[in-house]
Amino acid sequence: MVRIRVKVGPKGQIVIPKVFREAYRIREGGYVIVEPRDDGLLIRGVEDPEKVIEWIRERRKKVKSLLGRLGDLSTVDLEEEFES
């Protein structure tokens, strides 16, 4: 596990090191989620909502096309197919 010590500023602010910001796509003006845990705080990057919505739309298209192909199997008797 990688650990980096950072200094806390006068208003309780910390700077997230660049290597972590890049790895977890934390950008200026973006948001993070801070969760209290028994052993400390968890800081998690939040994806851009528009990107998440676009991913859902693309995923929905893929699933819909897959369901169409699976629906075609409903007319096939697999026992007859394998007996031939």
PyMOL Python script that loads the backbone (N, CA, C, O; Angstrom):
from pymol import cmd

cmd.read_pdbstr("""\
ATOM      1  N   MET A   1       0.846  -1.174   0.000  1.00  0.00           N
ATOM      2  CA  MET A   1       0.000   0.000   0.000  1.00  0.00           C
ATOM      3  C   MET A   1       0.898   1.245   0.000  1.00  0.00           C
ATOM      4  O   MET A   1       1.873   1.309   0.748  1.00  0.00           O
ATOM      5  N   VAL A   2       0.572   2.208  -0.823  1.00  0.00           N
ATOM      6  CA  VAL A   2       1.312   3.460  -0.903  1.00  0.00           C
ATOM      7  C   VAL A   2       0.736   4.440   0.110  1.00  0.00           C
ATOM      8  O   VAL A   2      -0.481   4.568   0.243  1.00  0.00           O
ATOM      9  N   ARG A   3       1.622   5.129   0.821  1.00  0.00           N
ATOM     10  CA  ARG A   3       1.182   6.139   1.779  1.00  0.00           C
ATOM     11  C   ARG A   3       1.997   7.398   1.548  1.00  0.00           C
ATOM     12  O   ARG A   3       3.212   7.340   1.362  1.00  0.00           O
ATOM     13  N   ILE A   4       1.321   8.531   1.561  1.00  0.00           N
ATOM     14  CA  ILE A   4       1.991   9.820   1.436  1.00  0.00           C
ATOM     15  C   ILE A   4       1.469  10.715   2.548  1.00  0.00           C
ATOM     16  O   ILE A   4       0.260  10.858   2.732  1.00  0.00           O
ATOM     17  N   ARG A   5       2.378  11.304   3.273  1.00  0.00           N
ATOM     18  CA  ARG A   5       1.991  12.205   4.357  1.00  0.00           C
ATOM     19  C   ARG A   5       1.761  13.594   3.773  1.00  0.00           C
ATOM     20  O   ARG A   5       2.600  14.110   3.034  1.00  0.00           O
ATOM     21  N   VAL A   6       0.621  14.199   4.106  1.00  0.00           N
ATOM     22  CA  VAL A   6       0.321  15.561   3.642  1.00  0.00           C
ATOM     23  C   VAL A   6       0.027  16.432   4.861  1.00  0.00           C
ATOM     24  O   VAL A   6      -0.433  15.951   5.897  1.00  0.00           O
ATOM     25  N   LYS A   7       0.303  17.714   4.710  1.00  0.00           N
ATOM     26  CA  LYS A   7       0.101  18.658   5.812  1.00  0.00           C
ATOM     27  C   LYS A   7      -1.309  19.243   5.741  1.00  0.00           C
ATOM     28  O   LYS A   7      -1.822  19.527   4.659  1.00  0.00           O
ATOM     29  N   VAL A   8      -1.915  19.416   6.890  1.00  0.00           N
ATOM     30  CA  VAL A   8      -3.245  20.012   6.986  1.00  0.00           C
ATOM     31  C   VAL A   8      -3.077  21.520   7.147  1.00  0.00           C
ATOM     32  O   VAL A   8      -2.335  21.984   8.013  1.00  0.00           O
ATOM     33  N   GLY A   9      -3.780  22.284   6.297  1.00  0.00           N
ATOM     34  CA  GLY A   9      -3.703  23.742   6.337  1.00  0.00           C
ATOM     35  C   GLY A   9      -4.512  24.326   7.473  1.00  0.00           C
ATOM     36  O   GLY A   9      -5.164  23.589   8.212  1.00  0.00           O
ATOM     37  N   PRO A  10      -4.480  25.658   7.626  1.00  0.00           N
ATOM     38  CA  PRO A  10      -5.156  26.321   8.746  1.00  0.00           C
ATOM     39  C   PRO A  10      -6.683  26.148   8.742  1.00  0.00           C
ATOM     40  O   PRO A  10      -7.309  26.238   9.798  1.00  0.00           O
ATOM     41  N   LYS A  11      -7.280  25.907   7.597  1.00  0.00           N
ATOM     42  CA  LYS A  11      -8.737  25.727   7.532  1.00  0.00           C
ATOM     43  C   LYS A  11      -9.118  24.245   7.443  1.00  0.00           C
ATOM     44  O   LYS A  11     -10.252  23.908   7.104  1.00  0.00           O
ATOM     45  N   GLY A  12      -8.173  23.377   7.748  1.00  0.00           N
ATOM     46  CA  GLY A  12      -8.446  21.946   7.689  1.00  0.00           C
ATOM     47  C   GLY A  12      -8.322  21.384   6.282  1.00  0.00           C
ATOM     48  O   GLY A  12      -8.709  20.242   6.036  1.00  0.00           O
ATOM     49  N   GLN A  13      -7.793  22.161   5.370  1.00  0.00           N
ATOM     50  CA  GLN A  13      -7.668  21.720   3.975  1.00  0.00           C
ATOM     51  C   GLN A  13      -6.403  20.897   3.785  1.00  0.00           C
ATOM     52  O   GLN A  13      -5.377  21.134   4.423  1.00  0.00           O
ATOM     53  N   ILE A  14      -6.510  19.919   2.882  1.00  0.00           N
ATOM     54  CA  ILE A  14      -5.341  19.148   2.483  1.00  0.00           C
ATOM     55  C   ILE A  14      -5.243  19.194   0.966  1.00  0.00           C
ATOM     56  O   ILE A  14      -6.234  19.444   0.279  1.00  0.00           O
ATOM     57  N   VAL A  15      -4.049  18.954   0.448  1.00  0.00           N
ATOM     58  CA  VAL A  15      -3.845  18.862  -0.993  1.00  0.00           C
ATOM     59  C   VAL A  15      -3.690  17.381  -1.317  1.00  0.00           C
ATOM     60  O   VAL A  15      -2.820  16.702  -0.771  1.00  0.00           O
ATOM     61  N   ILE A  16      -4.538  16.892  -2.206  1.00  0.00           N
ATOM     62  CA  ILE A  16      -4.433  15.498  -2.639  1.00  0.00           C
ATOM     63  C   ILE A  16      -3.293  15.451  -3.657  1.00  0.00           C
ATOM     64  O   ILE A  16      -3.341  16.162  -4.661  1.00  0.00           O
ATOM     65  N   PRO A  17      -2.275  14.632  -3.418  1.00  0.00           N
ATOM     66  CA  PRO A  17      -1.138  14.581  -4.337  1.00  0.00           C
ATOM     67  C   PRO A  17      -1.567  14.272  -5.771  1.00  0.00           C
ATOM     68  O   PRO A  17      -2.527  13.540  -6.007  1.00  0.00           O
ATOM     69  N   LYS A  18      -0.834  14.846  -6.717  1.00  0.00           N
ATOM     70  CA  LYS A  18      -1.153  14.730  -8.140  1.00  0.00           C
ATOM     71  C   LYS A  18      -1.295  13.278  -8.582  1.00  0.00           C
ATOM     72  O   LYS A  18      -2.208  12.949  -9.340  1.00  0.00           O
ATOM     73  N   VAL A  19      -0.411  12.415  -8.121  1.00  0.00           N
ATOM     74  CA  VAL A  19      -0.464  11.008  -8.537  1.00  0.00           C
ATOM     75  C   VAL A  19      -1.818  10.380  -8.190  1.00  0.00           C
ATOM     76  O   VAL A  19      -2.353   9.587  -8.964  1.00  0.00           O
ATOM     77  N   PHE A  20      -2.367  10.740  -7.024  1.00  0.00           N
ATOM     78  CA  PHE A  20      -3.680  10.222  -6.636  1.00  0.00           C
ATOM     79  C   PHE A  20      -4.808  10.902  -7.407  1.00  0.00           C
ATOM     80  O   PHE A  20      -5.762  10.243  -7.819  1.00  0.00           O
ATOM     81  N   ARG A  21      -4.703  12.219  -7.605  1.00  0.00           N
ATOM     82  CA  ARG A  21      -5.743  12.930  -8.369  1.00  0.00           C
ATOM     83  C   ARG A  21      -5.869  12.346  -9.767  1.00  0.00           C
ATOM     84  O   ARG A  21      -6.977  12.134 -10.260  1.00  0.00           O
ATOM     85  N   GLU A  22      -4.743  12.090 -10.398  1.00  0.00           N
ATOM     86  CA  GLU A  22      -4.773  11.521 -11.759  1.00  0.00           C
ATOM     87  C   GLU A  22      -5.320  10.103 -11.748  1.00  0.00           C
ATOM     88  O   GLU A  22      -6.145   9.744 -12.588  1.00  0.00           O
ATOM     89  N   ALA A  23      -4.865   9.303 -10.804  1.00  0.00           N
ATOM     90  CA  ALA A  23      -5.295   7.903 -10.752  1.00  0.00           C
ATOM     91  C   ALA A  23      -6.791   7.761 -10.513  1.00  0.00           C
ATOM     92  O   ALA A  23      -7.420   6.844 -11.039  1.00  0.00           O
ATOM     93  N   TYR A  24      -7.363   8.665  -9.721  1.00  0.00           N
ATOM     94  CA  TYR A  24      -8.775   8.559  -9.363  1.00  0.00           C
ATOM     95  C   TYR A  24      -9.638   9.631 -10.025  1.00  0.00           C
ATOM     96  O   TYR A  24     -10.772   9.868  -9.609  1.00  0.00           O
ATOM     97  N   ARG A  25      -9.094  10.276 -11.054  1.00  0.00           N
ATOM     98  CA  ARG A  25      -9.812  11.262 -11.875  1.00  0.00           C
ATOM     99  C   ARG A  25     -10.477  12.350 -11.020  1.00  0.00           C
ATOM    100  O   ARG A  25     -11.645  12.685 -11.215  1.00  0.00           O
ATOM    101  N   ILE A  26      -9.718  12.882 -10.088  1.00  0.00           N
ATOM    102  CA  ILE A  26     -10.196  14.002  -9.267  1.00  0.00           C
ATOM    103  C   ILE A  26      -9.675  15.267  -9.921  1.00  0.00           C
ATOM    104  O   ILE A  26      -8.466  15.475 -10.020  1.00  0.00           O
ATOM    105  N   ARG A  27     -10.596  16.109 -10.366  1.00  0.00           N
ATOM    106  CA  ARG A  27     -10.203  17.312 -11.108  1.00  0.00           C
ATOM    107  C   ARG A  27     -10.637  18.578 -10.388  1.00  0.00           C
ATOM    108  O   ARG A  27     -11.560  18.566  -9.574  1.00  0.00           O
ATOM    109  N   GLU A  28      -9.955  19.664 -10.703  1.00  0.00           N
ATOM    110  CA  GLU A  28     -10.303  20.967 -10.131  1.00  0.00           C
ATOM    111  C   GLU A  28     -11.760  21.284 -10.462  1.00  0.00           C
ATOM    112  O   GLU A  28     -12.190  21.123 -11.604  1.00  0.00           O
ATOM    113  N   GLY A  29     -12.497  21.722  -9.488  1.00  0.00           N
ATOM    114  CA  GLY A  29     -13.909  22.039  -9.681  1.00  0.00           C
ATOM    115  C   GLY A  29     -14.809  20.830  -9.548  1.00  0.00           C
ATOM    116  O   GLY A  29     -16.032  20.963  -9.515  1.00  0.00           O
ATOM    117  N   GLY A  30     -14.207  19.634  -9.471  1.00  0.00           N
ATOM    118  CA  GLY A  30     -14.996  18.414  -9.315  1.00  0.00           C
ATOM    119  C   GLY A  30     -15.340  18.186  -7.849  1.00  0.00           C
ATOM    120  O   GLY A  30     -15.073  19.032  -6.996  1.00  0.00           O
ATOM    121  N   TYR A  31     -15.926  17.052  -7.575  1.00  0.00           N
ATOM    122  CA  TYR A  31     -16.348  16.727  -6.227  1.00  0.00           C
ATOM    123  C   TYR A  31     -15.722  15.421  -5.779  1.00  0.00           C
ATOM    124  O   TYR A  31     -15.330  14.588  -6.596  1.00  0.00           O
ATOM    125  N   VAL A  32     -15.637  15.258  -4.482  1.00  0.00           N
ATOM    126  CA  VAL A  32     -15.236  13.993  -3.870  1.00  0.00           C
ATOM    127  C   VAL A  32     -16.257  13.665  -2.793  1.00  0.00           C
ATOM    128  O   VAL A  32     -16.957  14.542  -2.288  1.00  0.00           O
ATOM    129  N   ILE A  33     -16.324  12.411  -2.458  1.00  0.00           N
ATOM    130  CA  ILE A  33     -17.155  11.945  -1.351  1.00  0.00           C
ATOM    131  C   ILE A  33     -16.204  11.647  -0.193  1.00  0.00           C
ATOM    132  O   ILE A  33     -15.186  10.982  -0.386  1.00  0.00           O
ATOM    133  N   VAL A  34     -16.523  12.125   0.991  1.00  0.00           N
ATOM    134  CA  VAL A  34     -15.731  11.843   2.183  1.00  0.00           C
ATOM    135  C   VAL A  34     -16.596  11.004   3.108  1.00  0.00           C
ATOM    136  O   VAL A  34     -17.659  11.446   3.546  1.00  0.00           O
ATOM    137  N   GLU A  35     -16.135   9.783   3.408  1.00  0.00           N
ATOM    138  CA  GLU A  35     -16.895   8.872   4.263  1.00  0.00           C
ATOM    139  C   GLU A  35     -16.119   8.608   5.544  1.00  0.00           C
ATOM    140  O   GLU A  35     -14.944   8.247   5.490  1.00  0.00           O
ATOM    141  N   PRO A  36     -16.759   8.784   6.692  1.00  0.00           N
ATOM    142  CA  PRO A  36     -16.091   8.412   7.942  1.00  0.00           C
ATOM    143  C   PRO A  36     -16.053   6.891   8.075  1.00  0.00           C
ATOM    144  O   PRO A  36     -17.037   6.209   7.788  1.00  0.00           O
ATOM    145  N   ARG A  37     -14.931   6.378   8.503  1.00  0.00           N
ATOM    146  CA  ARG A  37     -14.752   4.944   8.756  1.00  0.00           C
ATOM    147  C   ARG A  37     -14.215   4.766  10.164  1.00  0.00           C
ATOM    148  O   ARG A  37     -13.739   5.725  10.772  1.00  0.00           O
ATOM    149  N   ASP A  38     -14.283   3.580  10.674  1.00  0.00           N
ATOM    150  CA  ASP A  38     -13.759   3.322  12.017  1.00  0.00           C
ATOM    151  C   ASP A  38     -12.272   3.643  12.114  1.00  0.00           C
ATOM    152  O   ASP A  38     -11.798   4.097  13.155  1.00  0.00           O
ATOM    153  N   ASP A  39     -11.540   3.409  11.034  1.00  0.00           N
ATOM    154  CA  ASP A  39     -10.088   3.599  11.074  1.00  0.00           C
ATOM    155  C   ASP A  39      -9.622   4.893  10.402  1.00  0.00           C
ATOM    156  O   ASP A  39      -8.418   5.082  10.230  1.00  0.00           O
ATOM    157  N   GLY A  40     -10.530   5.783  10.021  1.00  0.00           N
ATOM    158  CA  GLY A  40     -10.139   7.047   9.403  1.00  0.00           C
ATOM    159  C   GLY A  40     -11.182   7.536   8.417  1.00  0.00           C
ATOM    160  O   GLY A  40     -12.361   7.202   8.536  1.00  0.00           O
ATOM    161  N   LEU A  41     -10.752   8.324   7.445  1.00  0.00           N
ATOM    162  CA  LEU A  41     -11.650   8.862   6.429  1.00  0.00           C
ATOM    163  C   LEU A  41     -11.350   8.227   5.080  1.00  0.00           C
ATOM    164  O   LEU A  41     -10.194   7.962   4.753  1.00  0.00           O
ATOM    165  N   LEU A  42     -12.384   7.988   4.311  1.00  0.00           N
ATOM    166  CA  LEU A  42     -12.238   7.508   2.943  1.00  0.00           C
ATOM    167  C   LEU A  42     -12.624   8.662   2.026  1.00  0.00           C
ATOM    168  O   LEU A  42     -13.723   9.207   2.131  1.00  0.00           O
ATOM    169  N   ILE A  43     -11.720   9.030   1.131  1.00  0.00           N
ATOM    170  CA  ILE A  43     -11.992  10.082   0.150  1.00  0.00           C
ATOM    171  C   ILE A  43     -12.104   9.400  -1.200  1.00  0.00           C
ATOM    172  O   ILE A  43     -11.170   8.738  -1.653  1.00  0.00           O
ATOM    173  N   ARG A  44     -13.252   9.564  -1.839  1.00  0.00           N
ATOM    174  CA  ARG A  44     -13.528   8.872  -3.094  1.00  0.00           C
ATOM    175  C   ARG A  44     -13.881   9.900  -4.168  1.00  0.00           C
ATOM    176  O   ARG A  44     -14.690  10.798  -3.939  1.00  0.00           O
ATOM    177  N   GLY A  45     -13.262   9.755  -5.345  1.00  0.00           N
ATOM    178  CA  GLY A  45     -13.596  10.620  -6.465  1.00  0.00           C
ATOM    179  C   GLY A  45     -14.997  10.326  -6.976  1.00  0.00           C
ATOM    180  O   GLY A  45     -15.470   9.194  -6.882  1.00  0.00           O
ATOM    181  N   VAL A  46     -15.654  11.331  -7.510  1.00  0.00           N
ATOM    182  CA  VAL A  46     -17.005  11.177  -8.059  1.00  0.00           C
ATOM    183  C   VAL A  46     -16.929  11.436  -9.555  1.00  0.00           C
ATOM    184  O   VAL A  46     -16.379  12.448  -9.989  1.00  0.00           O
ATOM    185  N   GLU A  47     -17.477  10.528 -10.336  1.00  0.00           N
ATOM    186  CA  GLU A  47     -17.506  10.699 -11.783  1.00  0.00           C
ATOM    187  C   GLU A  47     -18.443  11.838 -12.177  1.00  0.00           C
ATOM    188  O   GLU A  47     -19.400  12.146 -11.468  1.00  0.00           O
ATOM    189  N   ASP A  48     -18.155  12.443 -13.298  1.00  0.00           N
ATOM    190  CA  ASP A  48     -19.017  13.467 -13.874  1.00  0.00           C
ATOM    191  C   ASP A  48     -20.372  12.830 -14.180  1.00  0.00           C
ATOM    192  O   ASP A  48     -20.424  11.822 -14.884  1.00  0.00           O
ATOM    193  N   PRO A  49     -21.464  13.391 -13.672  1.00  0.00           N
ATOM    194  CA  PRO A  49     -22.780  12.781 -13.886  1.00  0.00           C
ATOM    195  C   PRO A  49     -23.114  12.561 -15.368  1.00  0.00           C
ATOM    196  O   PRO A  49     -23.751  11.566 -15.712  1.00  0.00           O
ATOM    197  N   GLU A  50     -22.694  13.472 -16.237  1.00  0.00           N
ATOM    198  CA  GLU A  50     -22.976  13.315 -17.666  1.00  0.00           C
ATOM    199  C   GLU A  50     -22.282  12.069 -18.230  1.00  0.00           C
ATOM    200  O   GLU A  50     -22.849  11.362 -19.062  1.00  0.00           O
ATOM    201  N   LYS A  51     -21.065  11.808 -17.777  1.00  0.00           N
ATOM    202  CA  LYS A  51     -20.342  10.615 -18.230  1.00  0.00           C
ATOM    203  C   LYS A  51     -21.029   9.347 -17.740  1.00  0.00           C
ATOM    204  O   LYS A  51     -21.105   8.356 -18.467  1.00  0.00           O
ATOM    205  N   VAL A  52     -21.529   9.379 -16.510  1.00  0.00           N
ATOM    206  CA  VAL A  52     -22.234   8.221 -15.959  1.00  0.00           C
ATOM    207  C   VAL A  52     -23.512   7.963 -16.745  1.00  0.00           C
ATOM    208  O   VAL A  52     -23.825   6.814 -17.056  1.00  0.00           O
ATOM    209  N   ILE A  53     -24.252   9.017 -17.068  1.00  0.00           N
ATOM    210  CA  ILE A  53     -25.493   8.878 -17.838  1.00  0.00           C
ATOM    211  C   ILE A  53     -25.196   8.319 -19.222  1.00  0.00           C
ATOM    212  O   ILE A  53     -25.919   7.446 -19.703  1.00  0.00           O
ATOM    213  N   GLU A  54     -24.147   8.807 -19.865  1.00  0.00           N
ATOM    214  CA  GLU A  54     -23.768   8.308 -21.189  1.00  0.00           C
ATOM    215  C   GLU A  54     -23.391   6.832 -21.112  1.00  0.00           C
ATOM    216  O   GLU A  54     -23.761   6.055 -21.992  1.00  0.00           O
ATOM    217  N   TRP A  55     -22.654   6.433 -20.065  1.00  0.00           N
ATOM    218  CA  TRP A  55     -22.283   5.022 -19.897  1.00  0.00           C
ATOM    219  C   TRP A  55     -23.539   4.164 -19.736  1.00  0.00           C
ATOM    220  O   TRP A  55     -23.624   3.076 -20.306  1.00  0.00           O
ATOM    221  N   ILE A  56     -24.506   4.646 -18.968  1.00  0.00           N
ATOM    222  CA  ILE A  56     -25.757   3.901 -18.768  1.00  0.00           C
ATOM    223  C   ILE A  56     -26.492   3.747 -20.096  1.00  0.00           C
ATOM    224  O   ILE A  56     -27.006   2.670 -20.398  1.00  0.00           O
ATOM    225  N   ARG A  57     -26.546   4.817 -20.894  1.00  0.00           N
ATOM    226  CA  ARG A  57     -27.227   4.739 -22.195  1.00  0.00           C
ATOM    227  C   ARG A  57     -26.553   3.726 -23.114  1.00  0.00           C
ATOM    228  O   ARG A  57     -27.229   2.927 -23.762  1.00  0.00           O
ATOM    229  N   GLU A  58     -25.223   3.756 -23.173  1.00  0.00           N
ATOM    230  CA  GLU A  58     -24.491   2.807 -24.014  1.00  0.00           C
ATOM    231  C   GLU A  58     -24.707   1.385 -23.523  1.00  0.00           C
ATOM    232  O   GLU A  58     -24.904   0.470 -24.323  1.00  0.00           O
ATOM    233  N   ARG A  59     -24.671   1.199 -22.215  1.00  0.00           N
ATOM    234  CA  ARG A  59     -24.878  -0.138 -21.637  1.00  0.00           C
ATOM    235  C   ARG A  59     -26.282  -0.638 -21.954  1.00  0.00           C
ATOM    236  O   ARG A  59     -26.473  -1.815 -22.261  1.00  0.00           O
ATOM    237  N   ARG A  60     -27.261   0.256 -21.880  1.00  0.00           N
ATOM    238  CA  ARG A  60     -28.644  -0.108 -22.162  1.00  0.00           C
ATOM    239  C   ARG A  60     -28.788  -0.582 -23.605  1.00  0.00           C
ATOM    240  O   ARG A  60     -29.505  -1.545 -23.874  1.00  0.00           O
ATOM    241  N   LYS A  61     -28.100   0.102 -24.544  1.00  0.00           N
ATOM    242  CA  LYS A  61     -28.149  -0.305 -25.953  1.00  0.00           C
ATOM    243  C   LYS A  61     -27.575  -1.706 -26.128  1.00  0.00           C
ATOM    244  O   LYS A  61     -28.146  -2.524 -26.849  1.00  0.00           O
ATOM    245  N   LYS A  62     -26.450  -1.989 -25.473  1.00  0.00           N
ATOM    246  CA  LYS A  62     -25.821  -3.304 -25.580  1.00  0.00           C
ATOM    247  C   LYS A  62     -26.723  -4.390 -25.020  1.00  0.00           C
ATOM    248  O   LYS A  62     -26.882  -5.450 -25.625  1.00  0.00           O
ATOM    249  N   VAL A  63     -27.315  -4.120 -23.856  1.00  0.00           N
ATOM    250  CA  VAL A  63     -28.198  -5.105 -23.228  1.00  0.00           C
ATOM    251  C   VAL A  63     -29.434  -5.333 -24.080  1.00  0.00           C
ATOM    252  O   VAL A  63     -29.890  -6.468 -24.224  1.00  0.00           O
ATOM    253  N   LYS A  64     -29.982  -4.261 -24.645  1.00  0.00           N
ATOM    254  CA  LYS A  64     -31.182  -4.380 -25.480  1.00  0.00           C
ATOM    255  C   LYS A  64     -30.895  -5.246 -26.706  1.00  0.00           C
ATOM    256  O   LYS A  64     -31.716  -6.086 -27.077  1.00  0.00           O
ATOM    257  N   SER A  65     -29.733  -5.046 -27.337  1.00  0.00           N
ATOM    258  CA  SER A  65     -29.412  -5.867 -28.506  1.00  0.00           C
ATOM    259  C   SER A  65     -29.189  -7.314 -28.094  1.00  0.00           C
ATOM    260  O   SER A  65     -29.547  -8.224 -28.841  1.00  0.00           O
ATOM    261  N   LEU A  66     -28.610  -7.547 -26.931  1.00  0.00           N
ATOM    262  CA  LEU A  66     -28.408  -8.907 -26.441  1.00  0.00           C
ATOM    263  C   LEU A  66     -29.745  -9.573 -26.152  1.00  0.00           C
ATOM    264  O   LEU A  66     -29.941 -10.742 -26.483  1.00  0.00           O
ATOM    265  N   LEU A  67     -30.666  -8.834 -25.537  1.00  0.00           N
ATOM    266  CA  LEU A  67     -31.975  -9.401 -25.224  1.00  0.00           C
ATOM    267  C   LEU A  67     -32.727  -9.761 -26.494  1.00  0.00           C
ATOM    268  O   LEU A  67     -33.458 -10.751 -26.527  1.00  0.00           O
ATOM    269  N   GLY A  68     -32.551  -8.965 -27.536  1.00  0.00           N
ATOM    270  CA  GLY A  68     -33.191  -9.293 -28.805  1.00  0.00           C
ATOM    271  C   GLY A  68     -32.708 -10.631 -29.333  1.00  0.00           C
ATOM    272  O   GLY A  68     -33.506 -11.432 -29.822  1.00  0.00           O
ATOM    273  N   ARG A  69     -31.421 -10.877 -29.241  1.00  0.00           N
ATOM    274  CA  ARG A  69     -30.875 -12.154 -29.703  1.00  0.00           C
ATOM    275  C   ARG A  69     -31.321 -13.298 -28.807  1.00  0.00           C
ATOM    276  O   ARG A  69     -31.608 -14.388 -29.302  1.00  0.00           O
ATOM    277  N   LEU A  70     -31.385 -13.073 -27.502  1.00  0.00           N
ATOM    278  CA  LEU A  70     -31.843 -14.126 -26.602  1.00  0.00           C
ATOM    279  C   LEU A  70     -33.318 -14.418 -26.809  1.00  0.00           C
ATOM    280  O   LEU A  70     -33.755 -15.562 -26.687  1.00  0.00           O
ATOM    281  N   GLY A  71     -34.080 -13.388 -27.121  1.00  0.00           N
ATOM    282  CA  GLY A  71     -35.501 -13.584 -27.373  1.00  0.00           C
ATOM    283  C   GLY A  71     -35.747 -14.487 -28.568  1.00  0.00           C
ATOM    284  O   GLY A  71     -36.745 -15.207 -28.596  1.00  0.00           O
ATOM    285  N   ASP A  72     -34.853 -14.466 -29.564  1.00  0.00           N
ATOM    286  CA  ASP A  72     -34.979 -15.348 -30.719  1.00  0.00           C
ATOM    287  C   ASP A  72     -34.888 -16.810 -30.312  1.00  0.00           C
ATOM    288  O   ASP A  72     -35.451 -17.675 -30.983  1.00  0.00           O
ATOM    289  N   LEU A  73     -34.193 -17.091 -29.230  1.00  0.00           N
ATOM    290  CA  LEU A  73     -34.045 -18.475 -28.777  1.00  0.00           C
ATOM    291  C   LEU A  73     -35.333 -19.028 -28.194  1.00  0.00           C
ATOM    292  O   LEU A  73     -35.473 -20.244 -28.067  1.00  0.00           O
ATOM    293  N   SER A  74     -36.269 -18.175 -27.841  1.00  0.00           N
ATOM    294  CA  SER A  74     -37.499 -18.653 -27.234  1.00  0.00           C
ATOM    295  C   SER A  74     -38.320 -19.501 -28.206  1.00  0.00           C
ATOM    296  O   SER A  74     -39.167 -20.285 -27.778  1.00  0.00           O
ATOM    297  N   THR A  75     -38.079 -19.353 -29.493  1.00  0.00           N
ATOM    298  CA  THR A  75     -38.829 -20.145 -30.481  1.00  0.00           C
ATOM    299  C   THR A  75     -38.101 -21.422 -30.867  1.00  0.00           C
ATOM    300  O   THR A  75     -38.608 -22.202 -31.674  1.00  0.00           O
ATOM    301  N   VAL A  76     -36.919 -21.646 -30.302  1.00  0.00           N
ATOM    302  CA  VAL A  76     -36.128 -22.814 -30.666  1.00  0.00           C
ATOM    303  C   VAL A  76     -36.270 -23.866 -29.585  1.00  0.00           C
ATOM    304  O   VAL A  76     -36.162 -23.565 -28.397  1.00  0.00           O
ATOM    305  N   ASP A  77     -36.513 -25.108 -30.000  1.00  0.00           N
ATOM    306  CA  ASP A  77     -36.549 -26.232 -29.069  1.00  0.00           C
ATOM    307  C   ASP A  77     -35.131 -26.812 -29.046  1.00  0.00           C
ATOM    308  O   ASP A  77     -34.710 -27.479 -29.991  1.00  0.00           O
ATOM    309  N   LEU A  78     -34.414 -26.554 -27.973  1.00  0.00           N
ATOM    310  CA  LEU A  78     -33.012 -26.963 -27.915  1.00  0.00           C
ATOM    311  C   LEU A  78     -32.848 -28.477 -27.949  1.00  0.00           C
ATOM    312  O   LEU A  78     -31.853 -28.977 -28.473  1.00  0.00           O
ATOM    313  N   GLU A  79     -33.806 -29.213 -27.401  1.00  0.00           N
ATOM    314  CA  GLU A  79     -33.694 -30.681 -27.453  1.00  0.00           C
ATOM    315  C   GLU A  79     -33.723 -31.160 -28.898  1.00  0.00           C
ATOM    316  O   GLU A  79     -32.953 -32.046 -29.268  1.00  0.00           O
ATOM    317  N   GLU A  80     -34.597 -30.590 -29.717  1.00  0.00           N
ATOM    318  CA  GLU A  80     -34.647 -30.966 -31.129  1.00  0.00           C
ATOM    319  C   GLU A  80     -33.371 -30.557 -31.847  1.00  0.00           C
ATOM    320  O   GLU A  80     -32.875 -31.288 -32.704  1.00  0.00           O
ATOM    321  N   GLU A  81     -32.846 -29.409 -31.506  1.00  0.00           N
ATOM    322  CA  GLU A  81     -31.621 -28.932 -32.147  1.00  0.00           C
ATOM    323  C   GLU A  81     -30.457 -29.874 -31.886  1.00  0.00           C
ATOM    324  O   GLU A  81     -29.668 -30.141 -32.793  1.00  0.00           O
ATOM    325  N   PHE A  82     -30.334 -30.385 -30.663  1.00  0.00           N
ATOM    326  CA  PHE A  82     -29.209 -31.254 -30.330  1.00  0.00           C
ATOM    327  C   PHE A  82     -29.417 -32.688 -30.790  1.00  0.00           C
ATOM    328  O   PHE A  82     -28.443 -33.426 -30.938  1.00  0.00           O
ATOM    329  N   GLU A  83     -30.651 -33.101 -31.019  1.00  0.00           N
ATOM    330  CA  GLU A  83     -30.901 -34.464 -31.486  1.00  0.00           C
ATOM    331  C   GLU A  83     -30.572 -34.604 -32.964  1.00  0.00           C
ATOM    332  O   GLU A  83     -30.284 -35.711 -33.419  1.00  0.00           O
ATOM    333  N   SER A  84     -30.604 -33.529 -33.718  1.00  0.00           N
ATOM    334  CA  SER A  84     -30.360 -33.619 -35.159  1.00  0.00           C
ATOM    335  C   SER A  84     -28.937 -33.948 -35.486  1.00  0.00           C
ATOM    336  O   SER A  84     -28.582 -34.057 -36.660  1.00  0.00           O
TER     337      SER A  84
END
""", "prot")
cmd.dss("prot")
cmd.show_as("cartoon", "prot")
cmd.util.cbc("prot")
cmd.orient("prot")
